[in-house]
Amino acid sequence: MIRSLRMAGIVQTLHQIGTFIYQWYWIPLLLVYIAIILTILIENRNPTKTIAWIMVIVFVPVIGIVIYYFFGQKFKKIKIFRMQNREKHVRLLNVWDRLTPIMDHNLVVLKQSMGPLSRVFVFLKNQRIAPPSLHNRVELLINGEQKFPELFRVIRGATHHVHLEYYIFELDEIGLALIALLEEKASAGITVRIIADAFGSPKLRRRQKRFAKAGIQFIPFMPVTFTSLANGNYRNHRKIAVIDGHTAFVGGINISDRYINRGRHSPYWRDTAVKIQGDAVNVLQTHFWMNWHLAGGESFSLRDGYFHTTPARPVGGAAVSFAFSDPGSNAPYNMEAMLIGIAEAAHTVRICTPYFIPSEELSTALQLAAASGVRVELMLPARSDSFIVQHASFSFLKPLLERGVIVYLYEKGFIHAKTICVDGRLAYIGTVNLDIRSFYINFEVSAVINDLGLCAQLDAQFEDDKADSTLLTRDVWMRRPRWKRGVDSLCRLLTPLL
């Protein structure tokens, strides 16, 4: 009897608690909502992004909070990245100071040969992002058909080290062939280090034991686990190879069969990379070293064998610098370097990008350049690999078309190249998509090059790609079905979160 009364009391108490929660659950939930919204406001985000996140949280109850927790928070992560950036740069300050007289001399030479376009190199030097170097040799590489044979050839000749840093490293035909070559070089005593983005190259982690056994040092960049899902928002999107400190590759081409276009994969994949030899390779080597330590790789010193030493005779005639940006950057340096080049253009600006979700600054710069008489040409894929990004990109085109920007839609396949050529004298070739993620969130790099021969090749390739493209005029854009333009507008609302 007593036991029954106790059970009845417990049941009644639980019922009262349940009733209280049912009636008043909204109070703690409201407090959580207020706290999150205040956090977003305190972070002082871009106003558009702030509104977008608040809309997600308010109009997608509970789920919106979960999405924000894993993918929207930035304060702690950005603070950590910035602290690590400061630590890395302190180590390099002495070297930078020693290079200052050489950099100043190089900038004088560039100003004489390039005029106002040399401001891009001045900006990168003044912000201590990368020094300008002269007398490099550069070679334009179109698609995997040109890059992979050359990359394999240089790696086969390696005598000291091979450093690879890639977003995507697939275990397909080209990936397995590269791994076999790296294992061969490691067995011959060559140091091999690989950084692969954990999100972009998930299968590569399964080879960690095999890599270790073969003598290859491998580190996944920011692994994504259940307890670190927020890491998924910060990816290493760079594609860099440095061999023996004298040759480097950078551009949009990952390690994957899709870039080779042998007819086995659809669609046709158009991309661009550049091979660099000379003092500029030292900059890529330094950033690989910094990212290796950031990712938790075994420490090593940049001693003899890792840096290119200037020979008695110049390697080539190209001036090269680099724009680097990451979540810890004090500013979107890649975007700013592009804005300077576009602003100083006198005749032409030719842009290829697979994803076009421009910042307000970039959109304005393109419109102003076109309105002031510069021929601004923008090439995008006619069919993207992302439904949302495709339609969001189209929503940004109308004001550009109205101001005179010429837009081409690449029809042959998917154009993945990330290139800009200004006045046939300044080239940007790298990993940077023209979207918010590349400008502010990912680890990105773009080679900034002054070489008339390479720029002429880049312009010629643009002309070839135009033959496989359709011209998009304002009238054609306006004749698109209203429902498609409506989808464009809806997808655009998500762009601050992409």
VOGU-3710 file (C-alpha; in Angstrom, 3 decimals, decimal comma):
1> mirslrmagi> 0,000/0,000/0,000  2,776/2,431/0,976  4,728/1,419/-2,124  1,702/2,106/-4,307  1,232/5,529/-2,754  4,897/6,353/-3,405  4,603/5,279/-7,045  1,470/7,361/-7,439  3,296/10,344/-5,947  6,218/9,908/-8,360
11> vqtlhqigtf> 3,865/9,634/-11,320  2,003/12,760/-10,199  5,269/14,663/-9,764  6,471/13,625/-13,228  3,136/14,649/-14,659  3,412/18,074/-13,006  6,958/18,496/-14,338  5,819/17,470/-17,807  2,912/19,891/-17,672  5,219/22,711/-16,554
21> iyqwywipll> 7,688/21,991/-19,349  4,863/21,793/-21,902  3,491/25,138/-20,803  6,731/27,023/-20,243  9,324/25,322/-22,547  9,412/28,429/-24,695  11,105/30,513/-21,968  14,496/28,689/-21,959  14,232/28,254/-25,736  13,630/31,994/-26,108
31> lvyiaiilti> 16,648/32,714/-23,909  18,783/30,434/-26,094  17,535/32,221/-29,231  18,272/35,645/-27,720  21,762/34,542/-26,641  22,604/33,195/-30,119  21,270/36,268/-31,908  23,226/38,553/-29,571  26,347/36,465/-30,256  25,891/36,900/-34,000
41> lienrnptkt> 25,450/40,654/-33,585  28,499/40,947/-31,305  30,637/39,103/-33,889  30,084/42,160/-36,124  29,581/40,109/-39,277  28,753/41,477/-42,674  25,170/42,833/-42,262  23,860/40,609/-45,062  25,342/37,526/-43,438  24,033/38,566/-40,032
51> iawimvivfv> 20,482/38,861/-41,341  20,790/35,545/-43,190  21,843/33,644/-40,067  19,141/35,286/-37,952  16,549/34,268/-40,568  17,796/30,671/-40,523  17,605/30,528/-36,728  14,175/32,172/-36,486  12,403/30,475/-39,397  13,932/26,999/-39,032
61> pvigiviyyf> 13,248/26,302/-35,341  15,750/24,132/-33,436  17,348/22,814/-36,643  18,550/26,357/-37,396  20,292/26,472/-34,008  22,005/23,142/-34,719  23,148/24,345/-38,155  24,525/27,547/-36,635  26,314/25,654/-33,853  28,224/23,468/-36,302
71> fgqkfkkiki> 28,706/25,791/-39,274  27,964/29,378/-38,271  30,184/30,080/-35,292  33,387/31,857/-36,078  34,679/33,779/-33,094  36,720/31,080/-31,350  37,969/29,465/-34,550  38,973/32,734/-36,197  40,731/33,816/-32,999  42,762/30,589/-32,995
81> frmqnrekhv> 43,715/30,978/-36,668  44,795/34,577/-36,122  46,895/33,624/-33,109  48,599/30,885/-35,134  49,176/33,308/-38,008  50,887/35,757/-35,632  53,089/33,006/-34,214  54,143/31,893/-37,688  54,799/35,390/-38,964  56,928/36,343/-35,945
91> rllnvwdrlt> 59,368/33,600/-36,981  59,609/35,070/-40,474  59,937/38,760/-39,578  63,734/38,668/-39,424  63,957/37,053/-42,840  61,437/39,547/-44,243  63,439/42,514/-42,899  66,595/41,192/-44,557  64,737/40,950/-47,864  63,335/44,505/-47,725
101> pimdhnlvvl> 66,092/46,176/-49,841  65,720/43,488/-52,525  61,914/43,801/-52,509  62,081/47,584/-52,798  64,444/47,276/-55,763  62,129/44,748/-57,429  59,148/47,068/-56,971  61,023/49,918/-58,677  61,711/47,621/-61,643  58,062/46,520/-61,753
111> kqsmgplsrv> 56,762/50,086/-61,618  58,949/50,974/-64,595  57,741/47,998/-66,635  54,103/47,699/-65,498  53,080/51,177/-64,443  49,959/51,333/-62,214  49,421/47,547/-62,392  52,523/47,156/-60,210  50,364/48,349/-57,292  49,223/44,753/-56,802
121> fvflknqria> 52,808/43,729/-56,027  53,237/46,773/-53,774  50,075/45,815/-51,873  51,215/42,224/-51,324  54,596/43,456/-50,084  53,208/46,183/-47,820  50,752/43,754/-46,208  53,617/41,274/-45,700  51,721/38,604/-47,595  54,394/37,722/-50,141
131> ppslhnrvel> 57,533/39,389/-51,541  57,773/40,269/-55,230  60,429/38,267/-57,060  61,870/38,719/-60,555  63,544/36,399/-63,061  61,253/33,390/-62,587  60,277/30,933/-65,280  56,552/30,224/-65,643  54,700/27,713/-67,799  50,948/27,680/-68,358
141> lingeqkfpe> 49,370/24,229/-68,023  45,892/23,592/-69,399  43,894/20,740/-67,857  45,282/17,570/-66,329  46,507/16,499/-69,757  49,301/19,054/-69,476  49,783/19,289/-65,711  50,020/15,646/-64,652  52,746/14,502/-67,107  54,867/17,499/-66,111
151> lfrvirgath> 54,225/17,008/-62,380  55,184/13,315/-62,635  58,294/14,158/-64,660  59,544/16,662/-62,082  58,785/14,312/-59,158  60,679/11,480/-60,859  63,727/13,750/-60,937  63,429/14,797/-57,270  66,643/14,413/-55,258  65,728/15,951/-51,900
161> hvhleyyife> 61,998/16,325/-51,177  58,463/16,375/-52,540  55,828/18,513/-50,797  52,163/18,201/-51,827  49,213/20,176/-50,449  45,839/19,416/-52,064  42,166/19,829/-51,375  41,153/16,711/-53,326  43,451/13,692/-53,646  41,434/10,803/-55,021
171> ldeiglalia> 42,405/7,133/-55,032  41,629/6,711/-58,716  43,989/5,924/-61,595  45,990/9,157/-61,453  45,956/9,235/-57,639  47,186/5,650/-57,271  49,868/6,202/-59,910  51,093/9,267/-58,015  51,120/7,371/-54,720  53,154/4,568/-56,315
181> lleekasagi> 55,675/7,129/-57,577  55,852/8,811/-54,160  56,420/5,443/-52,467  59,225/4,772/-54,934  60,858/8,116/-54,179  60,455/7,653/-50,416  62,114/4,230/-50,601  65,037/5,918/-52,371  65,500/8,275/-49,411  63,615/11,287/-50,765
191> tvriiadafg> 61,531/13,099/-48,124  57,853/13,049/-49,084  55,261/15,098/-47,207  51,552/15,303/-48,055  48,877/17,611/-46,649  45,406/16,643/-47,844  42,215/18,310/-46,741  40,335/15,852/-44,542  36,968/16,869/-45,976  38,025/16,947/-49,619
201> spklrrrqkr> 40,144/13,762/-49,455  38,409/11,477/-46,929  39,657/8,196/-48,454  43,305/9,183/-48,205  43,218/8,854/-44,410  42,702/5,102/-44,820  46,229/4,931/-46,233  47,941/6,483/-43,226  49,472/3,207/-42,031  50,607/2,308/-45,534
211> fakagiqfip> 52,103/5,768/-45,977  53,984/5,470/-42,687  55,294/2,038/-43,673  56,468/3,418/-47,031  58,215/6,357/-45,352  55,740/8,974/-46,577  54,771/11,645/-44,045  51,045/12,326/-44,366  48,819/14,646/-42,362  45,062/15,207/-42,899
221> fmpvtftsla> 44,154/18,889/-42,639  41,552/19,573/-39,939  39,797/16,189/-39,665  36,035/16,400/-39,223  34,636/14,300/-36,391  31,375/14,429/-34,463  33,001/16,574/-31,799  34,553/18,908/-34,384  31,871/19,218/-37,059  32,423/22,972/-37,093
231> ngnyrnhrki> 35,840/22,260/-38,641  33,949/21,304/-41,787  33,388/24,991/-42,451  37,119/25,788/-42,729  38,759/23,922/-45,584  42,216/23,948/-47,139  41,276/24,571/-50,764  44,868/25,056/-51,971  46,553/22,926/-54,634  50,314/23,260/-54,283
241> avidghtafv> 53,280/21,052/-55,166  56,877/21,962/-54,342  59,731/19,738/-55,536  63,326/20,164/-54,343  62,679/23,833/-53,605  63,222/24,806/-57,235  59,951/23,881/-58,974  56,355/24,467/-57,879  52,860/23,951/-59,268  49,771/25,909/-58,294
251> gginisdryi> 46,280/26,327/-59,762  42,836/24,807/-59,775  43,748/21,208/-60,676  43,353/18,613/-57,929  44,674/15,047/-57,993  41,787/13,351/-59,787  41,033/11,557/-63,061  38,265/14,031/-63,845  40,858/16,602/-64,929  42,395/14,358/-67,621
261> nrgrhspywr> 39,432/14,179/-70,056  40,074/10,705/-71,457  36,397/10,196/-72,172  35,806/8,198/-69,000  34,304/11,070/-67,039  31,544/13,481/-67,869  31,454/16,401/-68,286  34,610/17,692/-69,957  36,674/19,459/-67,288  38,468/22,719/-68,196
271> dtavkiqgda> 41,057/23,940/-65,717  44,330/25,832/-65,455  47,557/25,539/-63,474  51,000/27,114/-63,671  54,474/25,687/-63,160  56,914/28,088/-61,497  60,701/27,940/-61,199  62,851/30,526/-59,455  62,929/32,495/-56,201  59,110/32,636/-56,063
281> vnvlqthfwm> 59,093/28,925/-55,179  60,546/29,851/-51,780  57,290/31,619/-50,884  55,174/28,539/-51,598  57,684/26,428/-49,696  57,384/28,700/-46,661  53,593/28,522/-46,679  53,669/24,742/-47,025  55,958/24,672/-43,977  53,540/26,871/-42,009
291> nwhlaggesf> 50,493/24,789/-42,954  52,345/21,560/-42,191  52,868/22,726/-38,619  49,359/24,166/-38,386  47,952/20,751/-39,342  50,054/19,055/-36,660  52,748/17,504/-38,846  56,114/16,442/-37,434  58,273/19,542/-37,098  61,108/20,169/-39,548
301> slrdgyfhtt> 63,427/23,119/-40,225  63,785/24,888/-43,548  67,487/24,197/-43,899  69,654/23,506/-46,942  67,842/21,781/-49,771  64,445/23,337/-49,094  65,022/26,779/-50,597  65,891/27,823/-54,125  69,152/29,746/-54,248  69,488/32,447/-56,895
311> parpvggaav> 71,807/31,206/-59,662  74,360/33,379/-61,418  72,133/33,524/-64,504  68,404/34,360/-64,236  66,012/31,435/-64,532  63,465/33,431/-66,546  61,836/36,807/-67,021  58,604/36,532/-65,015  57,768/38,583/-61,932  55,803/36,504/-59,442
321> sfafsdpgsn> 54,130/37,061/-56,098  51,267/35,340/-54,282  48,053/36,308/-52,570  47,332/34,061/-49,584  44,219/34,160/-47,445  42,699/31,983/-44,753  40,103/32,272/-41,959  42,675/33,975/-39,740  43,647/36,656/-42,260  43,134/40,212/-41,080
331> apynmeamli> 41,520/40,994/-44,447  40,345/39,123/-47,576  43,732/39,543/-49,247  42,925/37,517/-52,364  39,871/39,618/-53,082  41,730/42,866/-52,367  44,597/41,924/-54,687  42,047/41,302/-57,448  40,252/44,587/-56,767  43,500/46,526/-57,203
341> giaeaahtvr> 44,249/44,850/-60,529  40,712/45,442/-61,832  40,780/49,077/-60,709  44,063/49,699/-62,551  42,972/47,998/-65,788  43,190/50,227/-68,857  41,987/47,920/-71,645  40,807/44,411/-70,730  39,866/42,215/-67,784  39,237/38,552/-68,579
351> ictpyfipse> 37,920/36,299/-65,829  37,215/32,582/-65,619  35,506/31,195/-62,522  33,354/28,133/-61,826  31,389/29,843/-59,053  30,345/33,474/-59,108  28,888/34,788/-55,867  30,748/38,104/-55,722  31,142/40,368/-52,772  29,580/43,791/-53,154
361> elstalqlaa> 33,071/45,242/-53,605  33,932/42,891/-56,475  30,614/43,385/-58,237  31,031/47,167/-58,012  34,628/46,997/-59,266  33,599/45,014/-62,357  30,711/47,378/-63,099  32,878/50,477/-62,719  35,616/49,040/-64,922  33,125/48,199/-67,672
371> asgvrvelml> 31,352/51,551/-67,348  34,679/53,388/-67,674  35,501/51,769/-71,009  37,459/48,665/-69,972  36,398/45,506/-71,826  35,387/43,238/-68,938  34,711/39,615/-69,934  33,421/37,031/-67,477  33,226/33,302/-68,257  31,075/30,946/-66,182
381> parsdsfivq> 29,942/27,352/-66,686  26,606/27,027/-68,480  25,869/24,087/-66,182  27,324/24,029/-62,680  27,895/21,085/-60,373  25,767/22,862/-57,756  22,100/23,735/-58,348  22,009/26,410/-55,647  25,291/28,040/-56,649  24,323/28,004/-60,344
391> hasfsflkpl> 21,071/29,863/-59,757  22,574/32,147/-57,133  25,331/33,092/-59,611  22,787/34,021/-62,276  21,063/36,375/-59,842  24,197/38,558/-59,758  24,516/38,950/-63,528  21,769/41,444/-64,400  23,458/44,595/-62,978  26,760/43,548/-64,560
401> lergvivyly> 25,119/43,074/-67,962  23,407/46,439/-67,634  26,751/48,175/-67,036  28,483/46,531/-69,994  30,183/43,440/-68,547  30,351/40,732/-71,244  29,290/37,319/-69,944  29,967/33,961/-71,599  28,485/30,623/-70,563  30,936/27,775/-71,208
411> ekgfihakti> 29,053/24,948/-72,965  31,708/22,318/-73,700  31,726/21,035/-70,130  32,513/22,438/-66,704  34,997/25,311/-66,538  36,818/24,984/-63,200  39,642/27,429/-64,022  40,178/30,302/-61,586  42,054/32,881/-63,651  42,134/36,614/-64,342
421> cvdgrlayig> 44,169/38,380/-67,009  44,413/42,193/-66,941  45,599/44,169/-69,986  47,597/41,153/-71,182  50,223/42,006/-68,555  48,984/40,782/-65,169  47,713/37,270/-64,465  46,084/35,642/-61,456  46,149/31,834/-61,482  45,162/29,956/-58,368
431> tvnldirsfy> 42,560/28,197/-56,284  40,275/31,159/-55,580  36,657/30,990/-56,688  34,889/34,339/-56,932  32,641/33,653/-53,973  32,379/34,519/-50,304  33,702/31,148/-49,145  36,962/31,525/-51,056  37,416/35,140/-49,999  36,706/34,744/-46,283
441> infevsavin> 36,555/31,122/-45,119  38,844/28,750/-47,039  42,626/28,541/-47,151  43,365/29,842/-50,664  46,271/30,953/-52,842  46,625/32,792/-56,125  49,833/33,279/-58,091  50,150/36,891/-59,285  52,302/36,982/-62,414  53,709/39,582/-64,771
451> dlglcaqlda> 54,899/37,740/-67,876  53,864/38,826/-71,375  54,258/35,342/-72,838  52,097/33,654/-70,199  49,464/36,395/-70,391  49,321/36,021/-74,180  48,758/32,278/-73,739  46,067/32,931/-71,150  44,297/35,354/-73,501  44,581/32,883/-76,382
461> qfeddkadst> 43,056/30,143/-74,226  40,229/32,509/-73,289  39,538/33,028/-77,004  39,513/29,257/-77,552  37,063/28,847/-74,664  34,830/31,580/-76,108  34,391/29,368/-79,180  32,855/26,771/-76,858  30,662/29,310/-75,084  27,394/31,158/-75,545
471> lltrdvwmrr> 27,188/34,925/-75,193  24,719/35,923/-72,480  23,179/39,331/-73,172  20,802/41,282/-70,978  17,947/40,544/-73,386  18,672/36,812/-73,280  18,853/36,940/-69,487  15,504/38,768/-69,278  13,855/36,241/-71,621  14,573/33,420/-69,198
481> prwkrgvdsl> 11,350/32,017/-67,694  10,129/33,933/-64,666  10,176/30,812/-62,535  13,904/30,418/-63,216  14,560/34,019/-62,255  12,485/33,408/-59,147  14,639/30,385/-58,268  17,716/32,590/-58,828  16,402/35,084/-56,292  15,546/32,404/-53,748
491> crlltpll> 18,980/30,786/-54,041  20,590/34,204/-53,683  19,129/34,478/-50,180  21,385/31,572/-49,187  24,579/33,058/-50,639  25,809/34,627/-47,372  25,842/31,110/-45,904  27,480/29,286/-48,832
//
